[in-house]
Amino acid sequence: MEQKSKFDKVMGAWDILVIAFGAMIGWGWVINSGDWITTAGFAGSMIAMLIGGLMVFFVGLTYAELTSAMPQCGGEHVFSYRAMGPTGSFVCTWMIILGYVATSAFEATALPTVITYLFPDFNQVYLYSIAGKDIYLTTIILGVGVAILITIINIKGAKTAAILQTVLTAIIAIAGILLVVGSAVNGDASNITGQMWESGAGNTLGSVFKVACMTPFLFIGFDVIPQAAEEISVPYKKIGKIMLLSIFLAVAWYLLIIFAVCYIMPQSAIAQEMNSQNGLVSAKAIEIAFRSPLMGKVLIIGGLCGIITSWNSFLMGGSRALYSMGESLMIPKMFGKLGKNKTPEAAIILCGIACVAAPFFGRGVLVWLVDAASFGCVIAYMFVSISFCILRKKKPEMERPYKVKAGGFVGAMAVIMAGFMTLLYIIPASFSAALVWQEWVVVGIWLALGVFFYFYSKRKYGEEFGRDIFIIDETKAVPEETVALPDAKYPDRHFVITVGCEYGSGGPEIARMVAEYFGIEYYDRDLVDKVVQEIGVDKGLVEEADTRIGVRYAFDTSYGVRYANLSNRVIDAQFQAIHEFAKNSCVIVGRSSDYILKDSSDVMNVFIYAPKEDEIASVMKRSGLNQHKAEEEWENVEKSQHARHEYITGKKRGDRHTRDILLNSSLLGWEATAQFIEELVERKFNLTENLEKEA
């Protein structure tokens, strides 16, 4: 029996909107607005935000479709696994975790910094300095204390974290709205015209790109939604729409903040504030707008709430990504287990430890963490965008509750823009934000840790490394029993004919003729897959598990059947379906049905083959392929079917000891072969004798 999701669906539409939006607006609008404007000016900053927003929008479209199609914990991990396999999934997920963990650590370090703006004498008991920044005992105690508190809140459950997120996001929104309202009342358009582009000498385009490089860090957050997809009680199609709404709101938010600051403060005032001790241009702008220093503190409190909302969201996202890797045995499996509150405790604690450690490094590491996080995220975005394109091509039949229009264009744009942003972090140029050596150290340490986990887990878990974690929908059931056709030749007799065959031998066609002769049900591979689909396994997964050469076969139910290897789950579902079929007389083609029904006495097992050249000729005729392509297809199908059958039965596919008869279909031709089988079945089960007695 398949198990239900281990997570509780506790979050509604509003919860996931505030989690994503609260993560994206965070604290950057308070602390970084002056940097944007002095670097690129008003127009340049607006354009930079639109460039970053456009990239995130295209990437967000790919996320929206993929999340609705695969609403499972892990997000990027699941998307990239389906498209690229275990190794591609490992790289993608490991890099998004870098983004989440580095951002969480950034928030733990930024929090004490914000407190010093509210309470200038907060820093007490000097300890040491890192990167020219002093570290105090009080800042460490505060950062560590809040890190532990947020970790505990996340362990308590996603709903608790969502409630906290709602309250804090509301406070942020109030602070931001006050700034915008203040600009409308006391702002001046001449302030904007005086700082349309960058304030200093430099290349305008380069300045715009420098600010654009900051935007991935600002817009991280929408991708937390797919990480917690199993905890969301919202229709799948709506999840995609909420994700896109959160992106739109975040882009609008940053544009409004830039407009408000420039509308209130002239270029000279912004430059003066940037040279001051605090350099909080947004806070200074609201002070000017309302002519009250108190309003500056109100805005900083809003920014303080932004730190907590981002921190809370990324701890949630990072822990779920680690959990998904733990379930797939890509990292130690302890991270793939849930605690009593239905949360991934070990994964949350690991993220919490990183946050607890961050305050010991002080403000000097803030910029390093920001750029390392952004680099990790854009790489993950690029992998997800590529996965979107691959799955559109490989799995066109996949159910997509939210399907993006013009998918080819959207996918290409997402890949191009995410790839371009990635290059800006790698290639040194006047307009890029290439990582400095300290940031490469952060990234390098993370990559080295990833390499260690990759090879450690491969050695420890062997074939189970990267096991599939796709969920089966339990709301779907096996269809009602198949009944014998009204015109069955022998309606009072029960018998089953299994037909194994080589590809191109005519096995399915011959089996259908036999079924029509006896007036009984006929099940070929497509019909078996259809029933498996109704049980809850996507047809695309069935095809991948059945036809992929070198597919891993192993079965580990330590986490429940739901998380066992995909190929085994497909096989298990087919066992159930074939036993259901065999309750009535029928002909079943393939799927090792001879082995599945080996304990039944009223079954006749036939295997059909033909000379290789005849089989390839049949493939050419059926598929319209040339000889070379037909030979390739024949080889691929035969190898995968042999591997699958041998795994299930422990025997070769054409082993005569498992069949009642082996027939060369080229010897008599397909129709005569069918007639031979019909006569053989009648003799084996004494069918004609019963008819004669009744007469």
C-alpha positions in Angstrom: 0.0 0.0 0.0 1.2 3.5 -0.8 1.5 5.8 2.1 0.1 9.3 2.5 2.4 12.3 2.5 4.2 12.6 5.8 3.6 16.3 5.9 0.4 18.0 7.1 -1.2 20.4 4.6 -1.5 23.3 7.0 -0.8 26.4 4.8 -3.4 28.2 2.8 -3.1 30.7 -0.1 -2.4 33.7 2.1 0.2 31.8 4.1 2.3 30.9 1.1 1.9 34.4 -0.4 3.3 36.2 2.7 6.1 33.6 3.0 7.3 34.3 -0.5 6.6 38.1 -0.5 8.0 38.5 3.0 11.2 36.7 2.0 11.7 38.8 -1.1 11.2 42.3 0.4 13.2 41.5 3.5 15.7 44.1 4.7 17.5 45.1 1.5 15.1 48.0 0.7 16.1 49.7 3.9 19.9 49.1 3.8 20.7 49.0 0.1 18.5 51.7 -1.6 21.2 54.3 -1.4 23.7 51.9 -3.0 21.4 51.4 -6.0 20.7 55.0 -6.5 24.3 56.3 -6.2 25.5 53.5 -8.5 23.0 53.8 -11.3 20.8 56.8 -10.5 17.0 56.8 -10.5 16.3 55.6 -14.0 19.3 53.1 -14.0 18.1 51.6 -10.7 14.5 51.3 -12.0 15.8 49.6 -15.2 18.1 47.3 -13.2 15.1 46.2 -11.0 13.1 45.6 -14.2 15.9 43.5 -15.7 16.2 41.4 -12.5 12.4 41.2 -12.2 12.1 40.1 -15.8 14.6 37.3 -15.3 12.9 36.2 -12.1 9.5 36.4 -13.9 10.6 34.1 -16.7 12.2 31.7 -14.2 9.1 32.1 -12.0 6.9 31.0 -14.9 9.0 27.8 -15.2 8.6 27.2 -11.5 4.9 27.9 -11.6 4.3 25.1 -14.2 6.7 22.6 -12.7 5.4 23.1 -9.1 1.8 22.6 -10.3 2.9 19.4 -12.1 5.1 18.1 -9.3 3.8 19.6 -6.0 6.3 17.8 -3.8 8.7 18.8 -1.0 12.0 19.7 -2.5 11.0 21.8 -5.5 14.2 22.2 -7.5 15.3 18.8 -6.4 12.2 17.1 -7.9 12.2 19.2 -11.1 15.8 18.6 -11.9 15.7 14.9 -11.0 12.9 14.3 -13.5 14.8 16.1 -16.2 18.5 15.4 -15.5 18.7 12.4 -13.1 20.4 12.2 -9.8 23.7 14.0 -10.5 22.0 17.1 -12.1 19.5 17.1 -9.3 22.3 17.0 -6.7 24.1 20.0 -8.3 20.9 22.1 -8.6 19.6 21.4 -5.1 23.0 21.8 -3.5 23.3 25.3 -5.1 19.8 26.4 -4.0 20.7 25.3 -0.5 23.8 27.5 -0.7 21.4 30.4 -1.5 19.1 29.6 1.4 21.7 28.9 4.0 23.9 31.9 3.1 20.9 34.2 3.1 19.8 32.9 6.5 23.3 33.4 7.8 23.3 36.9 6.4 20.1 37.7 8.3 21.7 36.4 11.5 24.6 38.7 11.0 22.5 41.7 9.8 20.1 41.6 12.8 22.6 42.9 15.4 23.7 45.6 12.9 20.1 46.9 12.6 19.8 47.0 16.4 22.8 49.3 16.6 20.9 51.8 14.4 18.0 51.8 16.9 20.3 51.7 20.0 23.7 53.2 19.2 25.2 52.0 22.5 24.2 48.4 22.0 27.7 47.2 21.1 29.4 46.2 24.4 32.4 44.1 25.4 34.8 44.1 22.4 36.1 40.7 21.5 37.9 40.8 18.1 37.8 42.1 14.5 37.2 40.4 11.2 37.6 42.2 7.8 38.0 45.5 9.6 34.7 45.1 11.5 34.6 44.8 15.3 32.8 42.0 17.0 31.1 42.5 20.4 29.7 40.1 22.9 26.3 41.7 22.9 25.9 41.3 19.1 26.9 37.6 19.3 24.4 37.0 22.1 21.6 38.7 20.2 22.3 36.9 16.9 22.7 33.5 18.5 19.6 33.9 20.6 17.3 34.9 17.8 18.8 32.1 15.6 17.9 29.6 18.2 14.4 31.1 18.6 13.6 31.0 14.8 15.0 27.5 14.6 12.6 26.4 17.4 9.7 28.1 15.7 10.3 26.2 12.5 10.6 22.9 14.3 7.2 23.6 15.9 5.6 23.5 12.5 5.1 25.3 9.2 1.8 26.9 10.4 3.5 28.5 13.4 6.2 29.9 11.1 3.5 31.1 8.6 1.6 33.0 11.4 4.8 34.8 12.4 5.4 35.6 8.8 2.0 37.2 8.4 2.4 39.5 11.4 5.9 40.7 10.4 5.0 41.1 6.7 2.1 43.4 7.7 4.5 45.6 9.8 6.9 45.8 6.8 4.1 46.8 4.5 3.0 49.5 6.8 6.5 51.0 7.0 6.9 50.9 3.2 3.5 52.4 2.6 4.3 55.2 5.0 7.5 56.0 3.0 5.5 56.1 -0.3 2.8 58.2 1.1 5.3 60.6 2.6 7.0 61.0 -0.8 3.6 61.8 -2.4 3.0 64.5 0.2 6.4 66.2 0.5 8.3 64.9 -2.5 9.5 67.0 -5.5 9.9 65.9 -9.1 13.0 68.0 -9.5 14.8 65.7 -7.1 14.4 62.9 -9.7 15.5 64.9 -12.7 18.8 65.8 -11.0 19.8 62.1 -10.5 18.4 60.3 -13.5 21.5 58.3 -14.1 24.7 57.4 -12.1 26.0 60.2 -9.9 29.7 59.7 -10.6 31.8 59.1 -13.7 31.3 55.7 -15.2 29.6 53.7 -17.9 25.8 54.0 -17.7 25.2 50.5 -19.0 27.8 49.0 -16.6 26.2 50.8 -13.7 22.8 49.4 -14.5 24.2 45.9 -14.7 26.0 46.3 -11.4 22.7 47.0 -9.7 21.0 44.3 -11.7 23.5 41.8 -10.3 22.2 42.6 -6.8 18.6 41.7 -7.7 18.9 37.9 -7.5 19.5 38.3 -3.8 16.6 40.7 -3.5 14.1 38.4 -5.3 15.1 35.1 -3.6 12.0 33.9 -1.9 9.3 32.9 -4.4 11.1 29.6 -4.8 10.4 28.7 -1.2 6.8 27.9 -2.2 7.7 24.7 -4.2 10.0 23.6 -1.3 7.0 23.4 1.0 4.5 22.2 -1.6 3.4 19.1 0.3 2.4 21.4 3.2 0.1 23.6 1.1 -3.7 23.0 0.9 -4.3 25.0 -2.2 -5.3 23.7 -5.7 -2.2 23.1 -7.8 -3.1 25.6 -10.5 -3.5 28.3 -7.9 0.0 27.6 -6.4 1.6 28.7 -9.7 -0.5 31.9 -9.8 0.3 32.8 -6.2 4.0 32.4 -7.0 3.8 34.8 -9.9 1.8 37.2 -7.9 4.5 37.3 -5.2 7.1 38.1 -7.8 5.0 40.9 -9.3 4.4 42.4 -5.8 8.1 42.3 -4.9 9.2 44.0 -8.2 6.5 46.7 -7.6 7.7 47.1 -4.1 11.3 47.8 -5.0 10.3 50.2 -7.8 8.1 52.1 -5.4 10.9 52.4 -2.8 13.4 53.7 -5.4 10.8 56.2 -6.6 9.9 57.4 -3.1 13.5 57.9 -2.0 14.5 59.8 -5.1 11.3 61.9 -5.0 12.0 62.9 -1.4 15.8 63.4 -1.5 18.0 65.2 -4.0 21.2 63.7 -5.2 23.3 65.7 -2.7 21.3 64.6 0.3 21.6 61.0 -0.7 25.3 61.3 -1.2 25.6 63.0 2.2 23.6 60.3 4.0 25.7 57.5 2.3 28.8 59.1 3.8 27.3 59.1 7.3 27.8 56.4 9.9 24.5 54.7 9.2 24.0 55.2 5.5 20.3 54.3 5.7 18.9 56.4 2.9 15.4 55.0 3.1 15.2 55.8 6.8 16.5 59.3 6.2 14.0 59.8 3.4 11.0 59.0 5.6 12.4 61.3 8.3 12.5 64.2 5.8 9.1 63.4 4.4 7.4 63.5 7.8 9.9 65.9 9.4 10.4 63.5 12.3 13.4 61.4 13.3 11.0 59.0 15.0 9.7 57.9 11.6 13.2 56.8 10.6 13.1 54.4 13.6 9.6 53.2 12.5 11.0 52.3 9.1 14.0 50.6 10.6 11.7 48.5 12.8 9.9 47.5 9.5 13.3 46.6 8.1 14.0 44.6 11.3 10.8 42.6 10.7 12.0 42.1 7.1 15.1 40.4 8.4 13.0 38.0 10.4 10.6 37.3 7.5 13.5 36.5 5.1 15.3 34.5 7.7 12.1 32.5 8.6 11.4 31.8 4.9 14.9 30.7 3.9 15.2 28.5 7.0 12.0 26.8 5.8 13.2 26.5 2.2 16.7 25.3 3.0 15.5 22.7 5.5 13.0 21.3 2.9 15.7 21.1 0.2 18.0 19.2 2.6 15.1 17.0 3.6 14.5 16.0 -0.1 18.1 15.2 -0.6 18.1 13.1 2.6 15.1 11.2 1.3 16.9 10.5 -1.9 20.0 9.4 0.0 22.1 12.0 -1.6 23.2 13.1 1.8 22.9 11.1 5.1 19.4 9.8 5.5 18.9 11.4 8.9 18.1 14.6 7.1 15.3 12.9 5.3 13.2 12.2 8.4 10.4 14.1 10.1 10.0 14.9 13.8 6.9 14.7 15.9 5.7 18.0 14.6 5.9 16.8 11.0 8.9 19.0 10.2 12.4 17.9 9.1 14.0 18.5 12.4 17.6 17.4 11.5 17.6 19.6 8.4 16.2 22.6 10.3 18.8 22.2 13.1 21.6 22.0 10.5 20.4 25.3 9.0 20.0 26.7 12.5 23.6 25.8 13.3 24.8 27.9 10.3 22.8 30.8 11.6 24.1 30.4 15.1 27.7 30.5 13.7 27.3 33.6 11.5 27.2 36.3 14.2 30.7 35.2 15.3 32.0 36.4 12.0 30.4 39.9 12.2 29.5 42.5 9.6 32.6 41.9 7.6 31.1 38.7 6.0 27.8 40.3 5.0 28.7 41.2 1.4 30.4 37.8 1.0 27.3 36.0 2.0 25.1 38.1 -0.2 27.1 37.4 -3.3 27.6 33.7 -2.5 23.8 33.3 -2.0 23.0 35.1 -5.2 25.5 33.0 -7.2 24.0 29.8 -5.8 20.5 30.9 -6.6 21.1 31.9 -10.2 22.8 28.6 -10.9 19.8 26.7 -9.5 17.5 29.0 -11.5 19.4 28.1 -14.6 19.1 24.3 -13.8 15.4 24.6 -13.2 14.9 26.6 -16.5 16.8 23.9 -18.4 14.7 21.2 -16.6 11.6 23.0 -17.8 12.7 22.9 -21.4 13.8 19.2 -21.1 10.5 18.1 -19.6 8.5 20.1 -22.2 10.3 18.0 -24.8 10.6 14.6 -23.0 7.3 14.6 -21.1 4.7 16.5 -23.2 2.0 14.3 -21.8 2.7 15.2 -18.2 -0.3 16.7 -16.4 0.4 20.4 -15.9 -2.5 22.1 -13.9 -0.8 25.5 -14.6 0.6 25.3 -18.1 2.6 28.3 -19.4 1.7 29.6 -22.8 4.5 29.9 -25.4 6.5 27.4 -23.3 9.4 27.2 -25.7 9.9 31.0 -25.7 9.5 31.2 -21.9 11.9 28.4 -21.3 14.6 29.8 -23.7 14.3 33.3 -22.1 14.6 31.8 -18.6 17.7 29.9 -19.5 19.3 32.8 -21.3 18.7 35.3 -18.6 19.6 33.0 -15.7 22.8 32.0 -17.7 23.7 35.6 -18.3 23.3 36.5 -14.7 25.5 33.5 -13.8 28.2 34.8 -16.1 28.1 38.2 -14.4 29.2 36.5 -11.2 32.0 34.6 -12.9 33.6 36.8 -15.5 35.4 40.0 -14.2 34.2 43.0 -16.2 33.5 46.7 -15.6 29.8 46.0 -15.6 29.8 42.7 -13.8 29.6 41.7 -10.1 32.3 39.0 -10.3 32.9 37.3 -7.0 36.0 38.4 -5.1 38.4 35.9 -3.6 36.7 35.8 -0.2 33.4 35.0 -1.9 35.0 32.3 -4.0 36.3 30.8 -0.7 32.7 30.7 0.6 31.5 29.1 -2.6 34.6 26.8 -2.8 34.0 25.5 0.7 30.4 24.8 -0.1 31.3 23.0 -3.3 33.9 20.9 -1.5 31.3 19.9 1.1 29.0 18.9 -1.8 31.6 16.8 -3.4 32.3 15.1 -0.1 28.6 14.3 0.5 28.1 13.2 -3.2 30.9 10.5 -3.0 30.3 9.6 0.6 26.6 8.9 -0.1 27.3 7.1 -3.3 29.7 4.8 -1.5 27.4 4.3 1.6 24.1 3.8 -0.2 25.3 2.3 -3.5 22.4 1.7 -5.9 20.0 3.5 -3.7 21.9 6.8 -4.0 19.5 9.3 -5.7 16.4 7.1 -5.3 13.2 8.5 -6.7 10.8 10.3 -4.3 7.8 10.9 -6.6 4.5 10.8 -4.9 1.6 8.5 -5.9 -1.8 10.1 -5.6 -3.8 7.9 -3.3 -7.1 9.5 -4.2 -7.1 7.4 -7.4 -8.1 3.8 -7.3 -7.9 0.6 -9.3 -10.8 0.4 -11.7 -13.5 -2.1 -11.3 -12.9 -5.7 -12.3 -12.9 -6.5 -16.0 -15.7 -8.8 -17.0 -15.8 -11.3 -19.8 -17.2 -10.1 -23.1 -20.8 -11.1 -24.0 -19.6 -13.0 -27.0 -16.9 -15.0 -25.2 -16.4 -18.3 -27.0 -16.2 -20.2 -23.7 -18.1 -18.0 -21.2 -18.1 -20.6 -18.4 -14.4 -21.3 -18.5 -11.6 -19.3 -16.9 -8.1 -19.2 -18.6 -5.4 -16.6 -19.1 -2.8 -16.5 -21.9 0.4 -14.5 -21.3 2.4 -13.5 -24.4 6.0 -12.5 -24.0 7.7 -11.3 -27.2 10.7 -9.7 -28.7 10.3 -6.3 -30.2 9.1 -6.5 -33.8 8.1 -10.1 -33.6 4.4 -9.4 -34.0 3.6 -10.6 -30.4 1.0 -7.9 -29.6 -0.7 -8.3 -33.0 -0.8 -12.1 -32.6 -2.1 -11.8 -29.0 -4.9 -9.5 -30.2 -6.0 -12.1 -32.8 -6.1 -14.8 -30.1 -8.2 -12.5 -27.8 -10.6 -11.8 -30.6 -11.0 -15.5 -31.4 -11.9 -16.4 -27.8 -13.9 -13.2 -27.2 -11.9 -12.3 -24.1 -10.2 -9.1 -22.9 -6.8 -8.1 -24.4 -4.3 -6.1 -22.4 -1.2 -4.8 -24.1 1.5 -2.6 -22.7 -0.5 0.6 -23.3 -3.6 -0.7 -21.4 -1.5 -1.9 -18.5 0.2 1.5 -18.3 -3.3 3.1 -18.4 -4.4 1.2 -15.3 -1.1 2.0 -13.6 -1.8 5.7 -14.3 -5.2 5.3 -12.7 -3.6 3.9 -9.6 -1.6 7.1 -9.5 1.6 6.7 -11.4 2.3 9.2 -14.2 2.5 7.5 -17.6 5.7 9.4 -18.3 7.3 7.9 -15.2 6.2 4.4 -16.3 7.8 4.8 -19.7 11.0 6.2 -18.1 11.2 3.3 -15.6 10.4 0.7 -18.2 12.5 1.8 -21.1 15.6 3.6 -19.7 18.7 1.5 -20.2 20.7 1.0 -17.1 17.8 1.8 -14.8 18.5 1.2 -11.1 16.5 -1.6 -9.5 16.4 -1.8 -5.8 13.6 -1.7 -3.2 14.0 0.0 0.2 10.8 0.6 2.2 12.5 2.0 5.3 10.8 5.3 4.6 7.6 3.7 3.3 6.8 2.3 -0.1 6.0 5.8 -1.3 9.7 6.6 -1.3 10.9 3.3 -2.8 12.7 3.3 -6.1 10.4 4.5 -8.9 11.0 1.4 -11.1 9.9 -0.8 -8.2 6.8 1.2 -7.6 5.8 0.9 -11.2 6.5 -2.9 -11.1 4.5 -3.2 -7.9 1.5 -1.3 -9.4 1.7 -3.6 -12.5 1.6 -6.7 -10.3 -1.6 -5.4 -8.8 -3.1 -4.5 -12.2 -2.2 -7.9 -13.8 -3.7 -9.8 -10.8 -6.9 -7.8 -11.3 -6.9 -8.6 -15.0 -6.4 -12.3 -14.4 -9.6 -12.6 -12.4 -11.4 -13.0 -15.7 -10.3 -14.8 -18.9 -7.9 -12.6 -20.9 -4.7 -12.3 -22.9 -1.9 -10.2 -21.4 1.1 -9.0 -23.4 4.5 -8.6 -21.7 5.2 -7.0 -18.3 6.6 -10.4 -17.0 2.9 -11.5 -16.6 4.0 -15.2 -16.9 6.1 -14.7 -13.7 3.4 -12.6 -11.9 0.8 -15.4 -12.5 3.3 -18.3 -12.0 1.2 -19.7 -9.1 -2.0 -19.9 -11.2 -2.9 -23.2 -12.7 -5.1 -21.9 -15.5 -2.5 -19.9 -17.3 -0.7 -20.7 -20.5 2.6 -18.9 -21.2 3.7 -18.2 -24.8 6.8 -16.5 -26.0 7.1 -15.2 -29.6 10.3 -14.3 -31.4 11.5 -14.0 -35.0 14.9 -13.6 -36.8 16.5 -10.3 -36.0 16.3 -9.1 -39.6 12.5 -9.8 -39.7 12.0 -7.9 -36.4 13.9 -4.9 -37.6 12.0 -4.9 -40.8 8.8 -4.9 -38.8 10.0 -1.9 -36.7 10.9 0.0 -39.9 7.4 -0.6 -41.3 5.6 0.2 -38.1 7.6 3.3 -37.1 8.6 4.7 -40.5 12.2 4.6 -39.6 15.2 3.9 -41.8 17.2 0.7 -41.1 19.9 2.4 -38.9 17.3 4.1 -36.7 15.2 1.0 -36.5 18.2 -1.0 -35.4 19.0 1.5 -32.7 15.4 1.5 -31.4 15.3 -2.3 -31.5 18.5 -2.5 -29.4 17.3 0.0 -26.9 14.0 -1.7 -26.3 15.4 -5.2 -26.2 18.1 -4.2 -23.6 15.7 -2.4 -21.3 13.1 -5.2 -21.5 15.7 -7.9 -20.8 17.1 -6.0 -17.8 13.6 -5.5 -16.4 12.5 -9.1 -16.8 15.7 -10.5 -15.4 15.5 -8.2 -12.4 11.9 -9.3 -11.6 12.2 -13.0 -12.4 15.9 -13.8 -12.0 15.8 -15.4 -15.4 16.5 -14.5 -19.1 13.5 -13.2 -21.0 13.4 -16.1 -23.5 14.2 -18.8 -21.0 12.2 -21.9 -22.1 11.8 -23.1 -18.6 9.4 -20.3 -17.8 7.2 -20.7 -20.9 4.9 -23.4 -22.1 6.0 -22.8 -25.7 8.3 -20.6 -27.8 7.2 -19.7 -31.3 9.0 -18.3 -34.3 6.3 -16.0 -35.9 8.2 -15.9 -39.2 7.8 -19.6 -39.6 4.1 -19.6 -40.2 3.3 -15.9 -40.4 1.4 -13.9 -37.8 -2.1 -15.1 -38.6 -1.2 -18.8 -38.7 0.8 -18.4 -35.5 -2.3 -17.0 -33.8 -4.4 -19.9 -35.1 -1.8 -22.4 -33.8 -1.9 -20.8 -30.3 -5.7 -20.8 -30.4 -5.7 -24.6 -31.0 -3.1 -25.2 -28.4 -5.1 -23.3 -25.8 -8.2 -25.3 -26.6 -6.3 -28.5 -26.2 -4.5 -27.5 -23.0 -7.7 -26.5 -21.2 -10.0 -29.1 -22.8 -12.3 -26.3 -24.1 -13.7 -28.1 -27.1 -14.3 -31.2 -25.1 -16.6 -29.3 -22.8 -18.5 -27.8 -25.7 -19.0 -31.3 -27.1 -20.4 -32.5 -23.8 -22.8 -29.6 -23.6 -24.0 -30.3 -27.1 
